[in-house]
């Protein structure tokens, strides 16, 4: 028998949760109080940033997340740019730390750029005082508003996820939730992703 999950909140956390459960075969329903998610999901993300994670499981998870982003972007024809990241180095200490980081983090695709390479890769950098830059090729830019708009359709098409927009939730109990309109929904699991 197929397990079911109700997810309260259609922002980026709710969508990510819906994708995870949909991929595991759950009958997934997302309830969002607005016509489309807004708030933190529009303001607080826009870059997939694996370089910010330490080696080991956090980096593995970040790279797995990156591959999921690429998969969803392709499925939904969602704009994204595999831009990588450029970290400007402007003094001897920064340069020394970057060189040490590159030497230590051998599983990453990092490299040092000289000044002209850095300015070619990132023309917006201030040239004065720029000694070099550290480049990572794993970062991706996404447009949050576009992701929030398109991803529900991708999840519905790919996993059969049901979305109930303009549906506020009034009460959550073990296995049951009640909407503001009095509709009672049951599921094996209820997850609340209601934003800030």
N, C-alpha and C positions, 0 to 999 in steps of 0.2 A: 504494500500500500504506500502511495506517495505521501511523504510528509509535507506539511504546510507551514509557512511562516508569514506573519504579518509584520510589516516594517512601518513604524510611525515616523514619518519625515522623509521627504523626497529630495533633500539636499545631497551634497557630494558624499557624505557618510552613509545616508540611506541608500543612495544609488550603488555605492561600492558594496554595501552589505547585500543588496538585492542581487548584484552580479555574482557575488560569492555563493549565495544560496542557490541561485538559478543554475549556476555551473555544476552544483552538486545534485541537481534534479528535484529540488524542492518546488512545490507549488507556491509561488511567491506573489504577495500582494503588497503594494506600497501605498500608504495613505499620506497625502500632503494637504495641509490646510489651505494653501494658496493655489492659484492657477498654474504656477511654476515655482520652484524653490527660489529663494532670494536670501538676503542677509549674508551670513558668513560664507555661504557657498559661492557667492559672487565676489566677495571681497578678499578672501583669505587663501586663494590658491591660483595658480597659473603657471607653475613650473614644476616639472618632475625633476627632483634634485638628488640623485643617488650619491653625489660626491659628499654630501653632508652626513653620510652614515659611516660609522666605523666598520672595519673589516669584520668578517664573521657573519652571523645570522642577520644583523641589521642591514648590512650591505646586500646580502642575498635576497632579503625581502624587498629592498628598494629596487633591485634589478628585476625581480619578478614583477613588482608593481609597474615598472617601466614597460615590460613586455606586454602586460595587460592593457596599459594605456595605448600602446601601439596597435594592439589587436582591436580594441574598441574604436579607435580613431579610423582605422581602415574599414571596419564594418559599417560605421556610420558616416563615412566620408567627412569626418570631423577635422577641421583645420588644426594642424600642429606643425611644429618645426623642430627637428632634431638639431638644435643650435649648439649644443655643448655649452661649456661655460669657460670664461676667461677671468682669471684672478690676477689683477694688476699688482705688481711687486715694485715698491718705490723706495725701499731702503735695504741695507745689507742684511738685517735681521730677517725681514720677510723673505728675501731671496734664499737665505740659508735654510729657513724652515721649509720653504717650498721644495728645495732640492732634497732635503731629508725626507719629506713626505713622499715625493716621487720614488725615491730609493726604497723606502720601507713598504709602500703600498703597491707591490709588484703585480697584484691581480687586477689592478685598474689600468685603463688605457690613458695614462697621463703623460704629458710632455711639456717641456719648457719651450717657450716662444721667446725669441729675441724681440727687441723693441719694434722693428719694422714688421715682423710676423704678427705681433700682438695688435698693432694698429691696423693691419690688413684684416685680421679676423674680427676686430672690434673697433671700427673707426671712430666711435664715440669716446674712446679713452682719451684722457688728457695726456698729451705727449710729454710735457714738462715733468721731469723727475722720474719718468718711467724707465726702470732698469730692465725688466723682462716681465713675463706673465706665465702663469701655469694654466695649461689647457686640459680640460677633461671633455671627452666626446659623448658622455652618457646623458646629459641633461636635455630635456625636451620642454618647449614652450607650448602651452595650450591656452585657449581662450575660455575662461570660466563660463561666461554667459552662453556661449555656443554649446559647451559640453552639457550644461544643465538643460538646455533646450532640446538637444538631439538624443542624449543618452537614454531617456525613457523609451523612445521608439526602438533604439538598438536592442535594449533589454527585452522589450516586448517581442520583437521579431526573433531574436536569438533564443530566448529562454521561456517565452510565453508569460513573462512578468506582467501582472495586472497593475495598472495605476489608477488610483482614485484621487484625482485632484479636487480641490475645493471641498475637502473632507476633513474637518477637524475631529480630533479624538478627545472625548470627554473623560473616559475612564478606561483603565487597563487593569484586568484581574488575571489570575492564572489561567492561561488558555483562552481568554475572552477579552474583547475590547468593545467599547460602546462609542459610537460616533456622536457628534453634537446633534445630529438629526434623530438619534435614538436607534440607529441600525446596530445590531449585535452581530459581531463576527467572531468566529472561533478558529483557532489554529493550534498546531502542536507547539509552536514557539512564537513569542511576540518580542520584537526588539524595538526599543525606542531610540531613535536618532533625531532628536528634536532640536539640534543646534544649540546655540549659546543660551 
